[in-house]
Amino acid sequence: MFREIKLEPIVPHDGPLEFAWDSDTGTFSGRDADRVQALVDEANARGMVTGHPYPTVYDITDPARTPSELAVVLGRYWTLTGELAAAYPAIAADDAPEGALH
């Protein structure tokens, strides 16, 4: 499925992220496609990403085709909206790091 996505940065020194994503083919296009691909490649190489609530570790296998994995990869630096926000994996209270907010 093809989507156009624009995300605002969590930190003020970074800019918005704008790209198009086709989850069926696992491809990115648009202004920031190379940046998104680099983040996806790094996550794939590591096989994991630390995300919210910190320091939760999420296994990564194919973020270019899996909305929940792409949400974790991008949610580290940008405020997620729409489908990516809804796809962010929920963790059970028993699995939350000590002091994590629910």
N, C-alpha and C positions, 0 to 999 in steps of 0.2 A: 504494500500500500504506500502511495506517495504522499508525503506531507511536507509542508513548508513550515519551518520552525524559526522563531526568534526568541532568544532568551536574554534576560538582563543579568548582568554580573552580580555576584554576591559582594565582591569587593569593588570599591569605587575606582581603583586604578586600572581595571580591565574594562573592555568595551562589550557591547552586546554581541551575541553570537547569532549569526543568520546563516541558515543553510536549508537545503531540501534533502529529504531522506526517503529512500525507497527501501522499506524493510523486506520486501519480497526478494530484491536482488542484493541487498546489503550494500547499497551505494549511496554516496553523498554527493551533492552538487551545490553550486551557489558560492557566495562570497567567502564563507568560512569553511568550505568543505574540506580543504587540506588540513585545517586545524583540528576539525572533528575526527578526520581519518587518523591523524597522528595520535590523538588521545585514545582512540579505539585500538590502534596498533599497539600502543604502550600497554593498555589494559590486557589485551590478548597475550602479549609476551609475558606479562607477569602472572596471568591466570587469576588475578584477584584485584580488587579495588577496596580501599578503606573509604567508607561513606558514613552517612548520618544514620542513627546517632553515633558520633565518633566514640570509640574506635571500632565500629562494626566492620567486619571483613566480609565482602561478598565475592563469591566465586564468579569468574567471568569466563564464558566459553565462546560467545558470538554476539557481542553488543551491536554489531551492524545489522543484525536481524532480530534481536530480542529487545523489545521496548523496556523491560525492567532493567536489563543490563545497561542499556544506553542511558537510562535515567540515572543510574548510580554513577556511571562514568562522568556525565555532564553535571549532575547535581552537586558535585564537589565544588564547582566554581561558578555555576549559574543558577538562578532561581528558575525552577521548572514550572511549566504551565501545562494546561490541557492534558493530553494523553500521557505525556512523559511524567507529569506529576502524579497522575492516577496509577501509573505503572510502577512507581517506586516501591520496592519490596517492603512490606511491613514485617517487623520482627515481633515475635511473641514476647510478652513481658518477661518470661523466664529466661529468654535469650538476650535481653537488653543488658548492655554494660552497666555496671553500678553507677548510679547517679544520672542515668539517661532520662530525658524527659519523654513522656508519653502523651 
